Amino acid sequence: MPSLSIRIDLGPEIRVGPGKIRLLEAIAEHGSISAAGRALGMSYRRAWMLVDELNRSFSEPVVEGQVGGRSGGGAHVTPFGERLIACYRAIERDATAVAAQHWAGIQGAVIAR
C-alpha cells in the first residue's frame, strides 16, 4: 500500500502537515521545544519558528512555554494543540483507508523498483 502525505492548507500562508504535527507530538513527548527539535534532527530555531507559526495561525495557542525554575523551563502542547493533532491524525487515517479502497484495483500494475 502506498503511503499518503497530507498537507492541509487553511489559508495562503497557513499550512498543517506531517512535519508540524510530528513536532507537536515530540513536544508533548519531551516537554520542550529544544528537546523535540533534537529528537527530530532540527535546530531549535527551526522548531521554534514552526511553533510560532502555528501559534499565530490559530485563535488559541497550540504550544505554551513554561517558565524556568530549578529544573528549567519547557513547553507543553495545549488542549487545543492536542485537538489539532487528533484531528490531523483522524484525517490521515480516513484518507489512507479511502485511498486503499481506490488504489486496490491499480496496485497490481505498479512496477516495483
LUMLO-91244 format. One record per residue: residue in one letter; x, y, z of N, C-alpha, C, CB in turn; chain. Coordinates in pm, 1 decimal. Glycine has a CB too. Layout:
N
<r->A; n.u->X; n.v->Y; n.w->Z; ca.u->X; ca.v->Y; ca.w->Z; c.u->X; c.v->Y; c.w->Z; cb.u->X; cb.v->Y; cb.w->Z; c->A>
...
This chain:
113
<r->M; n.u->85.3; n.v->-119.4; n.w->0.0; ca.u->0.0; ca.v->0.0; ca.w->0.0; c.u->87.9; c.v->123.1; c.w->0.0; cb.u->-96.0; cb.v->1.3; cb.w->122.3; c->A>
<r->P; n.u->65.3; n.v->212.9; n.w->-91.8; ca.u->139.4; ca.v->339.1; ca.w->-91.3; c.u->104.8; c.v->420.0; c.w->32.4; cb.u->109.4; cb.v->420.5; cb.w->-218.2; c->A>
<r->S; n.u->193.9; n.v->508.2; n.w->68.9; ca.u->166.5; ca.v->593.0; ca.w->185.3; c.u->119.7; c.v->730.0; c.w->136.6; cb.u->293.3; cb.v->606.6; cb.w->276.3; c->A>
<r->L; n.u->42.8; n.v->795.9; n.w->220.3; ca.u->-6.1; ca.v->929.5; ca.w->190.5; c.u->68.8; c.v->1030.6; c.w->276.3; cb.u->-158.6; cb.v->939.3; cb.w->214.3; c->A>
<r->S; n.u->91.6; n.v->1146.4; n.w->221.3; ca.u->145.3; ca.v->1258.8; ca.w->296.4; c.u->44.6; c.v->1370.8; c.w->278.2; cb.u->291.1; cb.v->1300.5; cb.w->247.9; c->A>
<r->I; n.u->-17.5; n.v->1410.6; n.w->386.5; ca.u->-126.5; ca.v->1506.7; ca.w->377.2; c.u->-83.8; c.v->1641.6; c.w->433.3; cb.u->-250.2; cb.v->1455.1; cb.w->451.0; c->A>
<r->R; n.u->-102.6; n.v->1744.1; n.w->353.5; ca.u->-82.0; ca.v->1881.1; ca.w->398.1; c.u->-214.8; c.v->1951.3; c.w->383.0; cb.u->31.7; cb.v->1953.6; cb.w->317.1; c->A>
<r->I; n.u->-256.8; n.v->2016.6; n.w->488.3; ca.u->-384.0; ca.v->2087.5; ca.w->486.8; c.u->-353.9; c.v->2236.8; c.w->478.1; cb.u->-470.2; cb.v->2053.9; cb.w->613.8; c->A>
<r->D; n.u->-399.9; n.v->2298.8; n.w->369.9; ca.u->-382.4; ca.v->2442.5; ca.w->350.6; c.u->-506.3; c.v->2512.2; c.w->404.9; cb.u->-358.8; cb.v->2478.0; cb.w->199.3; c->A>
<r->L; n.u->-489.0; n.v->2586.6; n.w->513.0; ca.u->-600.1; ca.v->2655.9; ca.w->577.3; c.u->-611.4; c.v->2800.3; c.w->532.5; cb.u->-585.0; cb.v->2650.5; cb.w->726.9; c->A>
<r->G; n.u->-513.5; n.v->2847.6; n.w->461.2; ca.u->-509.9; ca.v->2983.9; ca.w->411.4; c.u->-384.7; c.v->3000.5; c.w->328.4; cb.u->-514.3; cb.v->3086.9; cb.w->527.1; c->A>
<r->P; n.u->-364.5; n.v->3117.9; n.w->270.2; ca.u->-248.6; ca.v->3137.7; ca.w->183.3; c.u->-114.7; c.v->3105.0; c.w->249.9; cb.u->-246.2; cb.v->3279.4; cb.w->135.4; c->A>
<r->E; n.u->-102.4; n.v->3131.0; n.w->379.2; ca.u->24.1; ca.v->3103.9; ca.w->447.5; c.u->3.7; c.v->3020.5; c.w->573.3; cb.u->93.7; cb.v->3234.4; cb.w->483.0; c->A>
<r->I; n.u->-106.3; n.v->2948.3; n.w->578.8; ca.u->-134.7; ca.v->2864.9; ca.w->695.8; c.u->-144.7; c.v->2719.8; c.w->649.2; cb.u->-267.0; cb.v->2910.6; cb.w->768.4; c->A>
<r->R; n.u->-44.1; n.v->2642.2; n.w->686.5; ca.u->-38.9; ca.v->2502.5; ca.w->644.6; c.u->-10.7; c.v->2414.0; c.w->765.2; cb.u->68.5; cb.v->2481.5; cb.w->535.2; c->A>
<r->V; n.u->-76.9; n.v->2300.0; n.w->766.5; ca.u->-51.1; ca.v->2199.2; ca.w->869.0; c.u->-22.6; c.v->2069.1; c.w->795.5; cb.u->-172.8; cb.v->2184.2; cb.w->969.7; c->A>
<r->G; n.u->89.8; n.v->2010.0; n.w->827.1; ca.u->127.5; ca.v->1886.0; ca.w->760.6; c.u->199.0; c.v->1792.5; c.w->855.4; cb.u->215.0; cb.v->1914.6; cb.w->640.4; c->A>
<r->P; n.u->254.2; n.v->1686.2; n.w->802.6; ca.u->314.8; ca.v->1583.5; ca.w->887.3; c.u->431.1; c.v->1633.6; c.w->972.1; cb.u->361.7; cb.v->1470.7; cb.w->802.2; c->A>
<r->G; n.u->509.8; n.v->1727.2; n.w->921.1; ca.u->623.9; ca.v->1777.1; ca.w->997.3; c.u->582.3; c.v->1855.4; c.w->1120.2; cb.u->710.1; cb.v->1863.3; cb.w->909.9; c->A>
<r->K; n.u->486.5; n.v->1944.5; n.w->1104.7; ca.u->440.4; ca.v->2024.3; ca.w->1218.4; c.u->368.4; c.v->1936.8; c.w->1320.6; cb.u->347.6; cb.v->2137.1; cb.w->1170.8; c->A>
<r->I; n.u->291.3; n.v->1842.0; n.w->1272.5; ca.u->220.3; ca.v->1752.9; ca.w->1365.0; c.u->319.9; c.v->1666.5; c.w->1442.1; cb.u->119.5; cb.v->1663.4; cb.w->1288.5; c->A>
<r->R; n.u->420.2; n.v->1615.8; n.w->1372.5; ca.u->522.5; ca.v->1534.6; ca.w->1441.0; c.u->596.5; c.v->1619.2; c.w->1543.8; cb.u->623.0; cb.v->1474.5; cb.w->1338.9; c->A>
<r->L; n.u->622.9; n.v->1746.7; n.w->1511.6; ca.u->688.1; ca.v->1835.8; ca.w->1607.1; c.u->601.5; c.v->1853.5; c.w->1731.2; cb.u->717.3; cb.v->1972.3; cb.w->1542.5; c->A>
<r->L; n.u->471.7; n.v->1875.0; n.w->1712.8; ca.u->381.5; ca.v->1887.1; ca.w->1828.4; c.u->383.2; c.v->1759.6; c.w->1912.0; cb.u->237.7; cb.v->1917.7; cb.w->1781.9; c->A>
<r->E; n.u->381.0; n.v->1645.2; n.w->1846.8; ca.u->386.0; ca.v->1518.2; ca.w->1920.5; c.u->517.3; c.v->1504.6; c.w->1998.4; cb.u->369.7; cb.v->1399.2; cb.w->1823.6; c->A>
<r->A; n.u->627.2; n.v->1549.9; n.w->1937.7; ca.u->757.2; ca.v->1542.2; ca.w->2005.2; c.u->763.7; c.v->1638.3; c.w->2123.7; cb.u->870.6; cb.v->1573.0; cb.w->1906.3; c->A>
<r->I; n.u->702.2; n.v->1755.0; n.w->2110.9; ca.u->697.6; ca.v->1848.4; ca.w->2223.9; c.u->618.1; c.v->1786.6; c.w->2337.9; cb.u->635.3; cb.v->1984.1; cb.w->2181.4; c->A>
<r->A; n.u->505.4; n.v->1724.4; n.w->2305.3; ca.u->425.2; ca.v->1657.3; ca.w->2408.3; c.u->505.4; c.v->1546.7; c.w->2475.1; cb.u->296.1; cb.v->1599.5; cb.w->2347.6; c->A>
<r->E; n.u->583.7; n.v->1476.5; n.w->2397.2; ca.u->662.6; ca.v->1364.5; ca.w->2449.9; c.u->782.0; c.v->1411.5; c.w->2534.2; cb.u->712.2; cb.v->1277.5; cb.w->2334.8; c->A>
<r->H; n.u->851.7; n.v->1515.3; n.w->2487.7; ca.u->977.1; ca.v->1557.0; ca.w->2551.4; c.u->963.4; c.v->1675.0; c.w->2646.9; cb.u->1076.4; cb.v->1591.7; cb.w->2446.4; c->A>
<r->G; n.u->854.0; n.v->1749.5; n.w->2637.7; ca.u->832.2; ca.v->1860.2; ca.w->2729.8; c.u->910.4; c.v->1986.3; c.w->2699.8; cb.u->864.6; cb.v->1816.6; cb.w->2864.8; c->A>
<r->S; n.u->970.6; n.v->1993.8; n.w->2581.6; ca.u->1039.5; ca.v->2117.4; ca.w->2543.7; c.u->1054.9; c.v->2124.1; c.w->2392.9; cb.u->1177.4; cb.v->2126.9; cb.w->2612.0; c->A>
<r->I; n.u->1064.0; n.v->2246.8; n.w->2344.3; ca.u->1081.5; ca.v->2267.4; ca.w->2201.0; c.u->1221.2; c.v->2223.5; c.w->2158.8; cb.u->1057.5; cb.v->2415.2; cb.w->2163.7; c->A>
<r->S; n.u->1321.4; n.v->2255.9; n.w->2239.2; ca.u->1458.4; ca.v->2220.2; ca.w->2202.1; c.u->1478.0; c.v->2068.9; c.w->2199.3; cb.u->1557.7; cb.v->2283.7; cb.w->2299.3; c->A>
<r->A; n.u->1426.0; n.v->1998.7; n.w->2298.2; ca.u->1439.8; ca.v->1852.0; ca.w->2300.3; c.u->1362.4; c.v->1788.7; c.w->2185.3; cb.u->1390.5; cb.v->1794.6; cb.w->2435.0; c->A>
<r->A; n.u->1246.8; n.v->1844.3; n.w->2154.1; ca.u->1167.8; ca.v->1793.2; ca.w->2041.7; c.u->1244.3; c.v->1813.8; c.w->1911.4; cb.u->1029.3; cb.v->1863.1; cb.w->2035.0; c->A>
<r->G; n.u->1301.9; n.v->1932.9; n.w->1894.2; ca.u->1380.4; ca.v->1961.3; ca.w->1775.5; c.u->1497.4; c.v->1864.9; c.w->1761.5; cb.u->1430.8; cb.v->2103.9; cb.w->1779.2; c->A>
<r->R; n.u->1570.0; n.v->1843.2; n.w->1870.4; ca.u->1682.7; ca.v->1748.2; ca.w->1867.4; c.u->1636.3; c.v->1609.3; c.w->1828.4; cb.u->1752.8; cb.v->1743.0; cb.w->2003.7; c->A>
<r->A; n.u->1524.4; n.v->1566.0; n.w->1885.2; ca.u->1472.7; ca.v->1431.7; ca.w->1855.2; c.u->1436.9; c.v->1416.8; c.w->1707.4; cb.u->1349.5; cb.v->1401.8; cb.w->1941.5; c->A>
<r->L; n.u->1397.9; n.v->1527.2; n.w->1644.9; ca.u->1358.6; ca.v->1524.0; ca.w->1503.5; c.u->1471.4; c.v->1567.0; c.w->1410.6; cb.u->1238.0; cb.v->1613.1; cb.w->1481.3; c->A>
<r->G; n.u->1588.0; n.v->1597.3; n.w->1466.8; ca.u->1701.9; ca.v->1636.9; ca.w->1384.9; c.u->1689.8; c.v->1777.1; c.w->1327.6; cb.u->1719.5; cb.v->1539.8; cb.w->1273.4; c->A>
<r->M; n.u->1621.2; n.v->1865.5; n.w->1399.4; ca.u->1609.5; ca.v->2003.7; ca.w->1351.5; c.u->1663.1; c.v->2098.4; c.w->1458.1; cb.u->1461.5; cb.v->2038.7; cb.w->1316.3; c->A>
<r->S; n.u->1705.1; n.v->2214.0; n.w->1414.5; ca.u->1758.9; ca.v->2312.7; ca.w->1506.5; c.u->1649.3; c.v->2368.0; c.w->1596.1; cb.u->1827.0; cb.v->2425.7; cb.w->1430.0; c->A>
<r->Y; n.u->1691.1; n.v->2420.8; n.w->1710.4; ca.u->1594.9; ca.v->2484.5; ca.w->1799.8; c.u->1526.4; c.v->2599.8; c.w->1727.1; cb.u->1664.2; cb.v->2534.7; cb.w->1929.2; c->A>
<r->R; n.u->1604.0; n.v->2677.5; n.w->1651.2; ca.u->1547.2; ca.v->2792.4; ca.w->1580.2; c.u->1436.5; c.v->2748.2; c.w->1484.8; cb.u->1656.9; cb.v->2867.2; cb.w->1502.7; c->A>
<r->R; n.u->1461.7; n.v->2642.5; n.w->1408.1; ca.u->1361.2; ca.v->2593.1; ca.w->1312.8; c.u->1237.0; c.v->2544.5; c.w->1387.5; cb.u->1419.7; cb.v->2478.5; cb.w->1225.7; c->A>
<r->A; n.u->1257.6; n.v->2468.1; n.w->1494.0; ca.u->1144.4; ca.v->2417.2; ca.w->1572.7; c.u->1064.9; c.v->2533.1; c.w->1632.1; cb.u->1193.8; cb.v->2323.0; cb.w->1685.3; c->A>
<r->W; n.u->1135.7; n.v->2632.1; n.w->1688.2; ca.u->1067.5; ca.v->2746.5; ca.w->1748.4; c.u->988.5; c.v->2822.7; c.w->1643.3; cb.u->1168.4; cb.v->2839.7; cb.w->1817.1; c->A>
<r->M; n.u->1046.1; n.v->2841.7; n.w->1523.9; ca.u->976.3; ca.v->2914.7; ca.w->1417.8; c.u->848.9; c.v->2841.7; c.w->1374.7; cb.u->1068.9; cb.v->2934.4; cb.w->1296.9; c->A>
<r->L; n.u->853.1; n.v->2709.9; n.w->1366.1; ca.u->734.0; ca.v->2632.6; ca.w->1329.7; c.u->626.2; c.v->2644.0; c.w->1437.3; cb.u->770.7; cb.v->2484.9; cb.w->1307.3; c->A>
<r->V; n.u->667.0; n.v->2637.1; n.w->1563.1; ca.u->571.8; ca.v->2651.5; ca.w->1673.5; c.u->511.1; c.v->2791.5; c.w->1672.0; cb.u->640.6; cb.v->2623.7; cb.w->1809.7; c->A>
<r->D; n.u->594.3; n.v->2892.6; n.w->1652.3; ca.u->545.3; ca.v->3029.9; ca.w->1646.8; c.u->446.4; c.v->3047.8; c.w->1532.0; cb.u->662.2; cb.v->3127.8; cb.w->1631.7; c->A>
<r->E; n.u->478.2; n.v->2989.1; n.w->1417.0; ca.u->387.1; ca.v->2996.0; ca.w->1301.6; c.u->252.5; c.v->2932.2; c.w->1334.1; cb.u->449.7; cb.v->2926.6; cb.w->1179.3; c->A>
<r->L; n.u->255.7; n.v->2816.4; n.w->1397.5; ca.u->130.1; ca.v->2751.0; ca.w->1436.3; c.u->53.1; c.v->2836.3; c.w->1536.5; cb.u->157.9; cb.v->2611.8; cb.w->1495.8; c->A>
<r->N; n.u->121.8; n.v->2887.3; n.w->1636.6; ca.u->53.7; ca.v->2968.3; ca.w->1737.9; c.u->-9.4; c.v->3093.8; c.w->1678.3; cb.u->151.2; cb.v->3007.3; cb.w->1847.7; c->A>
<r->R; n.u->52.6; n.v->3152.2; n.w->1577.2; ca.u->-2.3; ca.v->3271.8; ca.w->1513.2; c.u->-112.7; c.v->3238.7; c.w->1414.0; cb.u->107.7; cb.v->3348.1; cb.w->1443.0; c->A>
<r->S; n.u->-127.3; n.v->3112.2; n.w->1377.8; ca.u->-224.8; ca.v->3071.8; ca.w->1276.9; c.u->-363.4; c.v->3041.7; c.w->1334.0; cb.u->-174.2; cb.v->2951.1; cb.w->1204.2; c->A>
<r->F; n.u->-372.4; n.v->3027.8; n.w->1463.7; ca.u->-499.7; ca.v->2991.1; ca.w->1526.4; c.u->-534.6; c.v->3092.0; c.w->1635.7; cb.u->-492.8; cb.v->2847.4; cb.w->1585.2; c->A>
<r->S; n.u->-661.0; n.v->3097.0; n.w->1671.3; ca.u->-705.6; ca.v->3190.2; ca.w->1774.8; c.u->-664.2; c.v->3144.5; c.w->1914.8; cb.u->-856.9; cb.v->3206.6; cb.w->1768.5; c->A>
<r->E; n.u->-622.4; n.v->3020.3; n.w->1927.3; ca.u->-573.0; ca.v->2966.1; ca.w->2053.9; c.u->-433.1; c.v->2912.0; c.w->2030.8; cb.u->-667.7; cb.v->2854.6; cb.w->2109.7; c->A>
<r->P; n.u->-345.4; n.v->2920.4; n.w->2131.6; ca.u->-210.8; ca.v->2865.4; ca.w->2113.6; c.u->-213.7; c.v->2712.2; c.w->2107.2; cb.u->-118.8; cb.v->2911.8; cb.w->2227.8; c->A>
<r->V; n.u->-120.7; n.v->2656.3; n.w->2032.8; ca.u->-107.5; ca.v->2510.1; ca.w->2028.4; c.u->3.1; c.v->2463.9; c.w->2122.4; cb.u->-78.6; cb.v->2462.1; cb.w->1884.6; c->A>
<r->V; n.u->96.5; n.v->2552.9; n.w->2151.4; ca.u->206.1; ca.v->2523.8; ca.w->2244.9; c.u->222.8; c.v->2644.0; c.w->2335.7; cb.u->340.2; cb.v->2491.3; cb.w->2169.3; c->A>
<r->E; n.u->244.6; n.v->2617.2; n.w->2464.1; ca.u->273.2; ca.v->2723.7; ca.w->2560.0; c.u->403.5; c.v->2691.1; c.w->2631.0; cb.u->156.8; cb.v->2740.9; cb.w->2662.3; c->A>
<r->G; n.u->480.5; n.v->2796.5; n.w->2655.0; ca.u->604.8; ca.v->2779.7; ca.w->2729.5; c.u->577.5; c.v->2772.9; c.w->2877.8; cb.u->701.8; cb.v->2893.0; cb.w->2699.2; c->A>
<r->Q; n.u->669.5; n.v->2709.9; n.w->2945.4; ca.u->663.2; ca.v->2702.8; ca.w->3091.3; c.u->782.1; c.v->2781.4; c.w->3144.2; cb.u->664.6; cb.v->2553.2; cb.w->3143.5; c->A>
<r->V; n.u->758.7; n.v->2864.0; n.w->3243.6; ca.u->864.0; ca.v->2946.2; ca.w->3300.0; c.u->968.7; c.v->2856.7; c.w->3365.3; cb.u->806.5; cb.v->3046.9; cb.w->3401.7; c->A>
<r->G; n.u->1094.3; n.v->2893.5; n.w->3344.1; ca.u->1205.3; ca.v->2817.7; ca.w->3403.6; c.u->1203.8; c.v->2826.2; c.w->3554.5; cb.u->1338.7; cb.v->2868.2; cb.w->3351.1; c->A>
<r->G; n.u->1277.5; n.v->2744.5; n.w->3613.9; ca.u->1288.0; ca.v->2739.2; ca.w->3758.7; c.u->1405.4; c.v->2651.1; c.w->3792.5; cb.u->1157.2; cb.v->2686.9; cb.w->3824.5; c->A>
<r->R; n.u->1397.6; n.v->2586.9; n.w->3902.7; ca.u->1507.2; ca.v->2500.0; ca.w->3945.1; c.u->1537.5; c.v->2392.5; c.w->3841.0; cb.u->1473.9; cb.v->2434.7; cb.w->4078.7; c->A>
<r->S; n.u->1433.9; n.v->2335.4; n.w->3783.2; ca.u->1454.9; ca.v->2230.5; ca.w->3682.7; c.u->1450.1; c.v->2284.0; c.w->3540.1; cb.u->1350.8; cb.v->2121.8; cb.w->3699.1; c->A>
<r->G; n.u->1445.2; n.v->2415.4; n.w->3524.6; ca.u->1444.9; ca.v->2474.8; ca.w->3390.8; c.u->1304.9; c.v->2491.3; c.w->3336.8; cb.u->1526.2; cb.v->2390.5; cb.w->3295.5; c->A>
<r->G; n.u->1296.2; n.v->2554.6; n.w->3221.1; ca.u->1167.0; ca.v->2578.4; ca.w->3158.6; c.u->1125.5; c.v->2460.8; c.w->3074.2; cb.u->1170.6; cb.v->2704.0; cb.w->3074.5; c->A>
<r->G; n.u->1041.4; n.v->2486.7; n.w->2983.3; ca.u->994.3; ca.v->2381.5; ca.w->2894.5; c.u->877.3; c.v->2432.1; c.w->2814.7; cb.u->955.6; cb.v->2255.6; cb.w->2972.8; c->A>
<r->A; n.u->806.9; n.v->2341.1; n.w->2756.9; ca.u->688.8; ca.v->2374.9; ca.w->2678.2; c.u->592.4; c.v->2258.2; c.w->2683.4; cb.u->726.2; cb.v->2409.4; cb.w->2531.4; c->A>
<r->H; n.u->466.8; n.v->2288.2; n.w->2664.4; ca.u->367.6; ca.v->2180.7; ca.w->2658.4; c.u->265.9; c.v->2212.2; c.w->2549.1; cb.u->296.8; cb.v->2162.1; cb.w->2796.0; c->A>
<r->V; n.u->209.8; n.v->2106.5; n.w->2495.1; ca.u->103.9; ca.v->2118.3; ca.w->2395.6; c.u->-25.3; c.v->2147.3; c.w->2470.9; cb.u->91.6; cb.v->1987.9; cb.w->2307.4; c->A>
<r->T; n.u->-95.4; n.v->2249.4; n.w->2427.1; ca.u->-220.6; ca.v->2288.7; ca.w->2492.2; c.u->-332.5; c.v->2190.1; c.w->2455.9; cb.u->-260.3; cb.v->2433.3; cb.w->2451.5; c->A>
<r->P; n.u->-443.7; n.v->2196.5; n.w->2526.7; ca.u->-557.8; ca.v->2113.6; ca.w->2487.5; c.u->-599.9; c.v->2137.8; c.w->2342.1; cb.u->-675.6; cb.v->2140.4; cb.w->2580.3; c->A>
<r->F; n.u->-593.3; n.v->2264.8; n.w->2295.7; ca.u->-625.0; ca.v->2292.2; ca.w->2156.1; c.u->-523.0; c.v->2224.4; c.w->2064.4; cb.u->-628.2; cb.v->2444.4; cb.w->2130.2; c->A>
<r->G; n.u->-396.2; n.v->2228.5; n.w->2101.9; ca.u->-292.2; ca.v->2160.9; ca.w->2024.5; c.u->-316.0; c.v->2010.8; c.w->2017.5; cb.u->-155.4; cb.v->2188.7; cb.w->2084.6; c->A>
<r->E; n.u->-361.0; n.v->1953.7; n.w->2127.5; ca.u->-392.9; ca.v->1810.4; ca.w->2128.7; c.u->-509.6; c.v->1780.7; c.w->2034.3; cb.u->-426.9; cb.v->1763.5; cb.w->2272.3; c->A>
<r->R; n.u->-607.9; n.v->1869.9; n.w->2031.1; ca.u->-720.6; ca.v->1853.8; ca.w->1937.7; c.u->-673.1; c.v->1863.5; c.w->1793.6; cb.u->-829.2; cb.v->1959.8; cb.w->1964.5; c->A>
<r->L; n.u->-580.2; n.v->1954.6; n.w->1766.4; ca.u->-524.3; ca.v->1968.9; ca.w->1632.4; c.u->-453.3; c.v->1840.9; c.w->1589.0; cb.u->-427.5; cb.v->2087.6; cb.w->1627.2; c->A>
<r->I; n.u->-372.5; n.v->1785.3; n.w->1678.3; ca.u->-303.2; ca.v->1658.9; ca.w->1648.1; c.u->-405.0; c.v->1549.2; c.w->1619.3; cb.u->-210.8; cb.v->1617.0; cb.w->1765.8; c->A>
<r->A; n.u->-503.9; n.v->1535.2; n.w->1707.1; ca.u->-604.8; ca.v->1429.7; ca.w->1691.6; c.u->-682.6; c.v->1446.7; c.w->1561.2; cb.u->-701.9; cb.v->1430.3; cb.w->1811.1; c->A>
<r->C; n.u->-718.4; n.v->1568.6; n.w->1528.3; ca.u->-793.2; ca.v->1596.6; ca.w->1405.4; c.u->-708.8; c.v->1559.6; c.w->1283.8; cb.u->-835.1; cb.v->1746.0; cb.w->1399.1; c->A>
<r->Y; n.u->-584.0; n.v->1602.6; n.w->1281.8; ca.u->-495.6; ca.v->1571.9; ca.w->1169.2; c.u->-478.1; c.v->1420.3; c.w->1154.2; cb.u->-358.0; cb.v->1640.2; cb.w->1188.5; c->A>
<r->R; n.u->-451.9; n.v->1352.0; n.w->1264.2; ca.u->-431.4; ca.v->1206.0; ca.w->1258.4; c.u->-558.7; c.v->1134.1; c.w->1213.4; cb.u->-386.7; cb.v->1152.2; cb.w->1396.4; c->A>
<r->A; n.u->-676.0; n.v->1183.8; n.w->1251.5; ca.u->-802.5; ca.v->1123.7; ca.w->1206.7; c.u->-820.1; c.v->1142.1; c.w->1055.9; cb.u->-922.3; cb.v->1186.2; cb.w->1282.5; c->A>
<r->I; n.u->-789.8; n.v->1261.4; n.w->1007.1; ca.u->-797.3; ca.v->1286.9; ca.w->862.9; c.u->-700.9; c.v->1194.1; c.w->789.4; cb.u->-764.7; cb.v->1435.6; cb.w->831.0; c->A>
<r->E; n.u->-581.0; n.v->1180.2; n.w->842.2; ca.u->-479.4; ca.v->1094.1; ca.w->782.1; c.u->-526.5; c.v->948.0; c.w->777.0; cb.u->-347.5; cb.v->1104.7; cb.w->860.9; c->A>
<r->R; n.u->-582.5; n.v->898.8; n.w->888.0; ca.u->-634.0; ca.v->760.5; ca.w->891.5; c.u->-747.0; c.v->740.8; c.w->790.9; cb.u->-683.8; cb.v->725.0; cb.w->1033.1; c->A>
<r->D; n.u->-842.2; n.v->833.7; n.w->790.4; ca.u->-956.4; ca.v->822.3; ca.w->699.8; c.u->-912.5; c.v->828.5; c.w->554.0; cb.u->-1057.9; cb.v->932.6; cb.w->728.4; c->A>
<r->A; n.u->-822.9; n.v->920.7; n.w->523.3; ca.u->-774.9; ca.v->933.5; ca.w->385.4; c.u->-699.0; c.v->809.0; c.w->341.9; cb.u->-685.2; cb.v->1056.9; cb.w->371.1; c->A>
<r->T; n.u->-621.1; n.v->751.0; n.w->431.3; ca.u->-546.0; ca.v->629.0; ca.w->399.7; c.u->-642.0; c.v->514.1; c.w->370.2; cb.u->-451.4; cb.v->591.2; cb.w->516.2; c->A>
<r->A; n.u->-747.7; n.v->502.6; n.w->449.4; ca.u->-846.0; ca.v->396.0; ca.w->427.3; c.u->-916.3; c.v->412.4; c.w->293.1; cb.u->-949.3; cb.v->394.5; cb.w->540.4; c->A>
<r->V; n.u->-956.0; n.v->533.8; n.w->260.8; ca.u->-1023.7; ca.v->559.5; ca.w->133.5; c.u->-927.5; c.v->536.7; c.w->16.5; cb.u->-1079.9; cb.v->703.8; cb.w->129.8; c->A>
<r->A; n.u->-804.3; n.v->582.4; n.w->31.3; ca.u->-705.2; ca.v->563.7; ca.w->-74.6; c.u->-681.5; c.v->415.1; c.w->-100.7; cb.u->-572.7; cb.v->633.0; cb.w->-37.5; c->A>
<r->A; n.u->-677.4; n.v->335.3; n.w->3.9; ca.u->-655.9; ca.v->191.0; ca.w->-12.8; c.u->-768.6; c.v->128.6; c.w->-95.1; cb.u->-645.9; cb.v->121.4; cb.w->124.7; c->A>
<r->Q; n.u->-890.9; n.v->171.8; n.w->-70.8; ca.u->-1004.6; ca.v->120.0; ca.w->-147.4; c.u->-992.4; c.v->156.5; c.w->-294.9; cb.u->-1136.5; cb.v->174.0; cb.w->-90.6; c->A>
<r->H; n.u->-960.8; n.v->280.9; n.w->-321.8; ca.u->-949.5; ca.v->326.6; ca.w->-460.7; c.u->-826.4; c.v->267.8; c.w->-529.9; cb.u->-943.7; cb.v->479.5; cb.w->-465.6; c->A>
<r->W; n.u->-720.9; n.v->248.7; n.w->-456.0; ca.u->-594.4; ca.v->204.9; ca.w->-512.5; c.u->-590.3; c.v->54.2; c.w->-537.2; cb.u->-481.3; cb.v->244.6; cb.w->-421.2; c->A>
<r->A; n.u->-677.2; n.v->-20.5; n.w->-474.4; ca.u->-673.6; ca.v->-166.9; ca.w->-480.9; c.u->-671.8; c.v->-219.2; c.w->-624.5; cb.u->-793.1; cb.v->-224.8; cb.w->-407.3; c->A>
<r->G; n.u->-747.8; n.v->-160.3; n.w->-711.9; ca.u->-753.6; ca.v->-207.9; ca.w->-848.7; c.u->-633.8; c.v->-171.0; c.w->-934.1; cb.u->-874.6; cb.v->-156.4; cb.w->-912.2; c->A>
<r->I; n.u->-552.6; n.v->-80.5; n.w->-885.4; ca.u->-437.5; ca.v->-32.0; ca.w->-961.0; c.u->-306.4; c.v->-89.7; c.w->-906.2; cb.u->-433.2; cb.v->121.1; cb.w->-957.7; c->A>
<r->Q; n.u->-306.0; n.v->-127.7; n.w->-781.2; ca.u->-184.1; ca.v->-169.1; ca.w->-712.4; c.u->-105.8; c.v->-275.1; c.w->-791.1; cb.u->-218.7; cb.v->-222.7; cb.w->-574.3; c->A>
<r->G; n.u->-174.3; n.v->-370.9; n.w->-850.3; ca.u->-106.1; ca.v->-477.7; ca.w->-922.7; c.u->-29.6; c.v->-430.1; c.w->-1045.3; cb.u->-205.2; cb.v->-580.7; cb.w->-964.0; c->A>
<r->A; n.u->-60.5; n.v->-311.0; n.w->-1094.3; ca.u->7.1; ca.v->-259.0; ca.w->-1213.0; c.u->135.6; c.v->-181.5; c.w->-1180.6; cb.u->-87.4; cb.v->-169.7; cb.w->-1289.7; c->A>
<r->V; n.u->163.5; n.v->-162.7; n.w->-1052.7; ca.u->282.2; ca.v->-88.6; ca.w->-1013.4; c.u->406.3; c.v->-175.2; c.w->-1032.9; cb.u->271.1; cb.v->-41.6; cb.w->-867.1; c->A>
<r->I; n.u->506.4; n.v->-120.6; n.w->-1099.3; ca.u->632.8; ca.v->-192.2; ca.w->-1121.0; c.u->724.1; c.v->-161.0; c.w->-1002.8; cb.u->700.5; cb.v->-151.1; cb.w->-1258.3; c->A>
<r->A; n.u->759.6; n.v->-263.5; n.w->-927.4; ca.u->845.7; ca.v->-245.2; ca.w->-810.3; c.u->986.7; c.v->-208.8; c.w->-854.7; cb.u->848.0; cb.v->-372.8; cb.w->-723.1; c->A>
<r->R; n.u->1046.7; n.v->-113.7; n.w->-789.0; ca.u->1184.8; ca.v->-73.1; ca.w->-819.9; c.u->1268.3; c.v->-75.6; c.w->-696.8; cb.u->1189.5; cb.v->65.4; cb.w->-882.5; c->A>
